[in-house]
Amino acid sequence: MNKLSKLSILGYGAGDAANNLAFTTATMFLLVYYTDVAGISAAAAGTLLLTVRIFDAFADVFAGRLVDRAYSKRFGKFRPFIMFGSIPLLLLSVAAFSIPQIGETGMLLYAYVTYAALGLAYSLVNIPYGSLAGAMTQEPGERAKLGSARMVGALLVSSALGIFVAPLIKPGANLQSTFTIITLVFVVIGAALYFFTFLTAKERVHRAVPKVSFKQSMATLKTNRPLLMLCLSSFLFLTGYMALSSVQLYYLRDVLGRLDLYAVLSIVQLAVTFALTPLMPRLVRSFGKKTIYVAAGFLAIIGGAIVFFAPASMVWIGFSGLLLSMLGVMAVNIVVWALEADTVEYGEWKTGVRTEGITYALFSFTRKTGQAVGGALAAYALAAGGYKSGPTHTAESLQAIQFAAGALPAIMTILAIVVMAKYKLTDAFHAQILGEIKARRALETSGAEPSGGGRAVSTPGVRTASEAALEAAAETAGPRNISTK
């Protein structure tokens, strides 16, 4: 398969920039908005985040099934969702940051409804968007480029938010007006970015079954052990990362007393992303995605430990911990999407049916669940420490912030690495799977039967001799990538 054009890679990255105008704005600022602007208590906000994000996780499964059942001969499976779901998503982001003063119960109900609607709209756009990567290419290096482009798009947005928006989140400022203007501007920018993705990111991978039945979807999930392992590891990792993301602003503003460093952190993130992006495909080819995932996780663990143990007076040591955590998270977030795309081929190899939608949906379901638990744990930690909005804080509340920003992410990342150590779908194993899938397609196209008289597609739950041999080889296969060109 030919390499992806630079325009299609750029277009794919633009899609995640658009996604994060809604998603990252919510993860970075919604907890602060609820506690410091709307006046919702930290405990109530934590329960809200937990409940709605778990609902979001189930919305991902619904979206995945909808994607697998949909197909347009003109536009494909995924791009119509991106095009027609984008405007409702962006408008709901405006609504989520526009809570009217209608009493405590009324405001809380409004927050539940708007955030749940935002989550559903995000699922109906993000599941097709994430699934699109597996349909654009099957070559590991090219998928790494898509993962890098996605990371760049997301980091451009998060960096802009950190540089231009975070410094405005000061006690006494008119934050409601700030959030209203920002989210309205994002509607215009996001719509343009989504349209660019729609025009440039095209599906090129052969699909034998355009519309996948529910039975076929479930058969794929039941037999896809690498996907389940990746989902569990991602759940643990995202629990820790979301805790950090939710309280990062609190840590810089209230513990270190240096809110201005949020902009510095965002600039460094941007610089590191542009340095890491061209390097990542080469690292993948040299070491493999799993090795990079584990190594990056160790960086995040070290960073979390520094954040937790560094005294508030040692500003630059605490800040260096955030930088290390950031570097680890960035590397994991680049390779994890390529790992997810690999599991699509594993499922196709096991069942003969390609199910990008439900595969990505299950992966996103566990990530959303991790985000729900992580965001809620961060809010509960603030509540346990007695956090109150204002210019001064108790020693207990500051310790709670450090726990949520440092210790909790480090602990969860350790557990994520333990799970990932048992992940068997290495790049070498994936290359062998691709070779067998291509051989099957060639036989189907020619109308010939495989040697032995039977079709090469396996029965769910039953391993063929070739599958058993490949899985046995995976036990000892190193991270070295085997070229499939």
NUVEX-796798 format. One line per 5 residues: number of its first residue (from 1); for each residue x, y, z of C-alpha. Coordinates in steps of 0.25 Angstrom, whole numbers. Layout:
BEGIN
NUM> X,Y,Z | ...
***
This chain:
BEGIN
1> 0,0,0 | 5,14,-4 | 10,23,7 | 0,34,12 | 1,48,6
6> 6,59,15 | -8,66,13 | -16,54,18 | -7,53,30 | -9,68,33
11> -24,66,30 | -25,55,40 | -17,63,51 | -27,75,49 | -38,66,53
16> -32,63,67 | -29,78,68 | -44,80,66 | -48,69,75 | -40,75,86
21> -46,89,85 | -58,82,92 | -51,71,99 | -38,77,105 | -46,90,109
26> -55,81,117 | -44,73,123 | -35,85,127 | -46,95,131 | -59,89,134
31> -56,85,149 | -50,99,151 | -63,105,144 | -72,96,153 | -65,100,166
36> -61,114,164 | -71,120,154 | -84,112,156 | -82,110,171 | -84,95,171
41> -77,88,182 | -65,79,179 | -71,66,184 | -84,69,175 | -75,72,163
46> -67,59,165 | -80,51,165 | -85,58,153 | -72,56,146 | -72,41,150
51> -87,39,146 | -86,46,133 | -73,41,128 | -78,26,131 | -90,30,122
56> -80,35,112 | -73,21,112 | -86,14,108 | -89,25,98 | -76,20,91
61> -81,6,90 | -94,11,84 | -86,20,74 | -77,8,71 | -89,-1,67
66> -95,11,59 | -82,13,51 | -81,-2,48 | -95,-2,43 | -94,10,34
71> -87,11,21 | -88,21,9 | -82,17,-4 | -79,32,-7 | -73,36,6
76> -69,23,13 | -72,18,28 | -66,29,36 | -65,43,29 | -80,46,29
81> -81,45,44 | -69,55,45 | -76,65,36 | -90,65,41 | -87,63,56
86> -77,74,57 | -86,86,59 | -95,80,69 | -83,76,77 | -77,90,77
91> -90,97,81 | -92,87,93 | -78,91,98 | -83,106,98 | -95,101,106
96> -87,93,116 | -79,106,120 | -92,114,121 | -99,110,134 | -110,120,137
101> -112,124,151 | -125,116,154 | -123,111,168 | -114,100,173 | -122,89,168
106> -126,95,155 | -111,98,152 | -107,84,156 | -118,78,147 | -114,87,135
111> -99,83,137 | -103,68,137 | -111,70,124 | -102,78,116 | -89,70,120
116> -96,57,116 | -101,63,103 | -87,68,100 | -81,54,103 | -91,47,94
121> -88,57,83 | -73,55,85 | -75,40,84 | -83,41,71 | -71,49,65
126> -59,43,72 | -62,28,70 | -62,30,55 | -50,39,55 | -42,29,63
131> -46,17,55 | -42,25,42 | -27,23,45 | -29,8,43 | -36,10,30
136> -26,19,24 | -13,10,25 | -8,-3,31 | 7,0,30 | 12,2,45
141> 21,14,41 | 10,21,34 | 0,19,46 | 11,24,55 | 11,37,46
146> -4,38,48 | -3,36,63 | 8,47,63 | -1,56,55 | -12,54,64
151> -4,57,76 | 1,70,69 | -13,74,67 | -17,71,81 | -5,78,87
156> -7,91,78 | -20,93,85 | -16,89,99 | -4,98,98 | -12,110,93
161> -22,107,105 | -10,107,114 | -3,119,109 | -15,128,106 | -27,123,115
166> -21,117,128 | -14,130,132 | -28,137,132 | -34,127,143 | -31,136,155
171> -40,138,167 | -49,150,165 | -48,150,149 | -61,150,141 | -59,136,136
176> -73,133,131 | -71,144,120 | -57,138,117 | -62,124,115 | -74,128,107
181> -66,136,97 | -55,125,96 | -65,114,93 | -73,122,83 | -59,125,75
186> -57,110,76 | -69,107,68 | -64,115,56 | -50,109,57 | -54,95,60
191> -64,94,48 | -53,99,38 | -44,88,44 | -54,77,43 | -57,81,29
196> -42,80,25 | -42,66,31 | -54,62,23 | -48,66,10 | -34,60,12
201> -34,48,21 | -39,37,12 | -41,22,15 | -32,13,6 | -32,-1,14
206> -40,-12,7 | -53,-16,15 | -60,-29,11 | -72,-27,20 | -77,-12,19
211> -88,-14,29 | -84,-22,41 | -95,-30,49 | -96,-30,64 | -92,-44,65
216> -80,-42,56 | -76,-30,65 | -77,-38,78 | -69,-50,72 | -58,-40,69
221> -58,-35,83 | -58,-48,90 | -46,-54,83 | -38,-41,83 | -29,-43,95
226> -19,-32,91 | -30,-22,90 | -35,-26,104 | -21,-24,110 | -19,-11,103
231> -32,-6,108 | -29,-10,123 | -15,-3,122 | -21,9,116 | -32,10,127
236> -22,10,138 | -13,20,130 | -24,29,127 | -29,29,142 | -16,34,146
241> -15,44,135 | -28,50,136 | -26,52,151 | -14,60,147 | -21,68,136
246> -32,71,145 | -24,77,156 | -11,82,149 | -17,97,149 | -19,95,164
251> -5,90,166 | 2,102,159 | -8,112,164 | -10,108,179 | 2,99,182
256> 14,105,175 | 7,119,174 | 12,121,160 | 0,121,151 | 9,128,140
261> 16,114,139 | 4,108,132 | 7,116,120 | 22,112,121 | 18,97,122
266> 9,98,110 | 20,105,102 | 30,93,106 | 19,83,102 | 18,89,88
271> 33,89,86 | 35,75,91 | 23,70,82 | 29,76,69 | 43,70,73
276> 36,56,77 | 27,55,65 | 37,53,53 | 45,44,63 | 34,35,67
281> 32,27,54 | 47,24,55 | 46,20,69 | 35,10,66 | 42,4,55
286> 55,2,64 | 48,-2,77 | 34,-5,75 | 21,2,80 | 20,-7,93
291> 34,-4,97 | 32,11,95 | 19,10,103 | 26,4,115 | 38,13,115
296> 29,26,114 | 21,20,125 | 33,20,134 | 36,35,131 | 22,38,135
301> 24,30,148 | 37,38,152 | 30,51,149 | 18,48,158 | 27,44,169
306> 34,57,168 | 21,65,168 | 16,58,180 | 29,59,189 | 34,72,185
311> 32,83,195 | 23,95,191 | 35,104,193 | 43,96,183 | 36,102,171
316> 45,97,160 | 47,83,165 | 32,82,165 | 30,88,151 | 41,78,146
321> 32,67,151 | 21,72,143 | 30,73,131 | 34,58,132 | 20,54,134
326> 16,62,122 | 27,55,113 | 23,41,117 | 8,44,115 | 11,50,101
331> 19,38,96 | 8,28,101 | -3,36,95 | 5,35,81 | 7,20,81
336> -6,16,88 | -14,20,75 | -5,11,66 | -6,0,76 | -22,1,76
341> -21,0,60 | -13,-12,61 | -23,-19,69 | -33,-17,58 | -25,-26,49
346> -23,-36,60 | -39,-37,61 | -40,-38,46 | -29,-49,46 | -37,-57,56
351> -51,-56,51 | -50,-51,36 | -58,-39,39 | -52,-25,40 | -59,-17,51
356> -52,-3,53 | -64,3,59 | -67,-6,71 | -52,-9,73 | -49,6,75
361> -62,7,83 | -58,-3,93 | -44,4,94 | -51,17,96 | -61,12,106
366> -50,7,115 | -42,20,113 | -55,28,116 | -57,20,128 | -43,23,133
371> -45,38,130 | -58,37,139 | -51,30,150 | -39,39,149 | -46,52,149
376> -56,48,160 | -44,43,169 | -37,56,167 | -50,64,171 | -52,55,183
381> -37,57,187 | -40,72,187 | -53,70,195 | -45,61,205 | -35,72,207
386> -46,82,210 | -43,90,197 | -50,104,197 | -50,114,185 | -42,126,189
391> -28,132,190 | -23,124,203 | -23,109,205 | -21,99,217 | -9,90,218
396> -18,78,216 | -24,84,203 | -11,86,197 | -6,72,201 | -19,67,194
401> -15,74,182 | -1,68,181 | -7,54,184 | -16,56,172 | -6,62,163
406> 6,53,166 | 4,40,175 | -9,36,168 | -4,37,154 | 9,30,158
411> 1,18,164 | -8,16,153 | 3,17,143 | 11,6,150 | -2,-3,149
416> -3,0,134 | 11,-4,131 | 9,-17,139 | -3,-20,130 | 5,-16,117
421> 16,-25,120 | 7,-37,117 | 3,-31,103 | 7,-40,92 | 3,-33,79
426> 17,-28,76 | 20,-21,63 | 27,-34,58 | 14,-42,61 | 6,-31,55
431> 14,-32,42 | 12,-47,41 | -3,-45,43 | -4,-35,32 | 3,-45,23
436> -7,-56,25 | -19,-46,24 | -13,-41,10 | -11,-56,6 | -26,-59,9
441> -31,-47,1 | -22,-51,-10 | -29,-65,-10 | -43,-59,-9 | -40,-50,-21
446> -35,-61,-29 | -46,-70,-25 | -36,-81,-21 | -37,-89,-8 | -26,-90,2
451> -18,-103,3 | -26,-113,11 | -39,-109,4 | -44,-100,15 | -46,-85,16
456> -34,-78,23 | -44,-70,32 | -44,-76,47 | -56,-79,54 | -58,-70,67
461> -52,-77,79 | -45,-88,71 | -30,-86,67 | -25,-91,53 | -12,-97,53
466> -6,-85,46 | -12,-76,57 | -6,-85,68 | 7,-84,62 | 7,-69,61
471> 3,-67,75 | 14,-77,80 | 24,-69,72 | 19,-56,78 | 23,-62,92
476> 37,-60,88 | 36,-49,77 | 44,-37,81 | 40,-23,78 | 47,-22,65
481> 38,-18,53 | 37,-26,41 | 35,-19,28 | 23,-22,20 | 26,-14,8
***
